[in-house]
Amino acid sequence: MERFLECCCTSAQEVNFAQKHGASRIELCEKLELGGVTPSAGLLDMVLRLADIPVNVLIRPRGGNFVYDEEEIRVMLGDIETCAAKGAAGVVVGALDSNGEVDMPTMHRLIGKARELGLSVTFHRAFDVCADPLAAFDRVVELGCDRLLTSGHEENAVKGRKLIEELAARKQLIVMAGCGVRPSNVALITADEYHASFSWFRE
C-alpha cells in the first residue's frame, strides 16, 4: 500500500536522502532535542535549492510550551514571511493558551499571514498537549488548517491510533499521524498521511 510520507529533516543531507528514497514532502526544522524549532534562513535557502518535493517549515521560536507572548508572535509572523519569500510550500504552526486550549486569536494572526502569502498550514503537535483533543480538533477545523499533525494525544502514534483513526474518519481536514511512526508499525495506524523522522529510512 502506497502511503504519503512527510519526512522531518534537520539538514540538507537528510533532505536529499529522504527525497531520493521516497519521501513525499519535507518538514524542515532544527534542534529536535527541543522538539524542533524554526530553521535558520541559511538552511532554508540551501534546502529549497535542492528539494524537488514540497518543503513545509516549522514555525516555532523556542522549545518548551506553546503559549506565546507578543514578541514571540511577531517573530513567528516574520518567519512566515521569510518562508514565503524563499519559496516554501507551507508552514507548520500551533499555539495554545494558558488553559491548554487552542489560542484562537494568535492562530488567526499566524494563519492569516500564511494565507495572505499563499502558504499551506499544518497545525502541529501542540494539539497533543491540549486539554481536550476533541474540542481542539473542532477549533483546528474552524481555523481552516489544511492538516493536523498528531500522535493521537498520546506519547506516540501507535498508542494514539484509535483517536487518529477517529479524527481521520471525519474527513474535515488531512490527519497526519506522527511521532514514533516506523516501517514496522505504520500498518497499525490509519491516517491520511504519515510523518516520520529521518530514522524511517534506517529501519
N, C-alpha and C positions, 0 to 999 in steps of 0.2 A: 504494500500500500504506500503510495507516494504521499508524503507529508510536507507541509510548508514549514521550513525550519529557519528561524531567526537565530543567528549566532552572535553572542555577546563577545566583543573583541576589544582589546586594550592597546593594540599596536598595529602598524601597517603590515607586519609579517603575519600576524594572526588573520587579518582581513584577507590577505592574498591567499593564504592556505584555505580558509573557510570557503571562499567563493570558488576555488578550484575543486573543492570536494563536496559541492552540492548545497551549500547554504543558499537560501532564497533571499535573505535580507540580512543586513548587519545592524546590530545596536552597538554604537561606539560610545565608550566611556573610559574612565581611568580609575585607578585606586579601588579595585574590587575588595580589598581588605576593609574598606569603609562602606561597602555595599554599592560602590560605584558613584562617581561624581562626573561633572561635565568635563569632557576632554579639552585639552589646550587647542587653541586656534591652529598651531603648527601641525599637530597630529591630525586635526580635521582636514586641513589642506592636503596633507600627504595622502590620507585615506581616500579622499574624494577624487584625487588624480588617478588612483589605481583601481578603484572599485568599478566593477561592471554591473553590480546589483545595487538596489536601493540601500541607502545608509540613513538610519534614524539615529538621532543623537540624544543621549541622556542629558536632561537639564536639571541638575541638582548641585547647588553651590557648595555643599558640605555633606559629611556623613552625619549620623545621628537621626533625630526625629524629623518629621515632615511638617513641622509648624514653623512658618517663616515670618520674619519681620519685614518691614517696608524696604529696608536696604537690600535684603536678600531677594525680595520680589523684583526689585529694579535690576539687580544683577541677572536674574533669570530672563527678564524681558530683553535685556541687552544680548544675552547669549542666544536667545531665539532669533533675534535679528541677524546675528553673526552666522548662525546655521543657514538661514535662508540666503544670505548674501553669498555664501560659499557653495551653495548648491545641494544641501542636504535634502532628503526626501521628506523627513518628518522629525518630530521631537517626541521625547518620552518624558512626561511630567506627572506631577502629583503633589497635592498639598492637603493637609488636614488641619482642623482647628484644635484647640486645647481639649475639646471634649471627644476627640477621636472621630469626628465626623468630617466628611469632605468639605473643605474650605471653599464654598461656592464663590464668594467674591474674588478670592485670589485666582481660582481656576478660570473664572470668566475672563479675567485680565490676561492670563497666560494663553488660554485658548484663542481669545480674540486676536492677540498679536500673531499667533501661529496661522490662523485662518486668513488674516489680512495679508500674510506673506505667502500663502499657498502651500503651507506645510500640513502633513497629516499629523494626527495627535494620538498617542498611546498614553493611557493612564497607567502608571507603573505600580509597583508592589507596595506603595503606601496603602493601597487597598487591603493588604494582608495584615495590617496592624490597626485597621479601623475598628470602631466599637461594634458596629452592626453591619456585616457584609451585605445583607440583602438590601438594607436601606442605602448603603453606599453604592451598590450596583445601580440602583434607580437614579441616584444623583449623577453617576458617571454617564448613564444613558441620557439623562436630561441635559447634560453639558454638551452632548453631541460628539463625544470622543469616537474615534474610528475603532479603537480596540482597547481591551483591558488585558494587562499582563498580571497574572495571578498564580499563586500556589494553592488557591482554594482556601485561603485564610488559615493555612497550616504551615508548618516549617518546611514542607516540600510538597511538590505537586502530586506525588503518589498518595501521600496521606490526605491531601485535599481534593482528590479526584472526584469524589461524589459531588461536591459543590461546583467544581469546574464543569462537570457534565451538565448539572442543573442549569447553570448560567448560560452555557453554550446552547442548550436546547431552547432558550428563549428567543434566539435569533434577533436580538436587538442591537448587537454590535459584535465585532470579532472578539472571541475569547481566546487568549493565547496562554497556554499553560507554561509556567516557568518555575525554576528552582528544583534542582535535582533531576531534571529530565535527561535521560540517557538512552542510548540504543537498546539497552537491556530491559528498560521499563516503560518505554514510550507507548507500547501497545496496551498498557493498562489504563492509559489516560485518554479520554475522549474530549477533544477540543478542536477549535477551528484552525489554530496554528500552534506551533511549539517553539519555545525559547530555551536555548541551551548555551552553556559556556563552551569555550574552545576545547575543553576536555572531551566533548562529544566525539571528536574525531580520533581520540586516542583509545577509545574502548573497543 
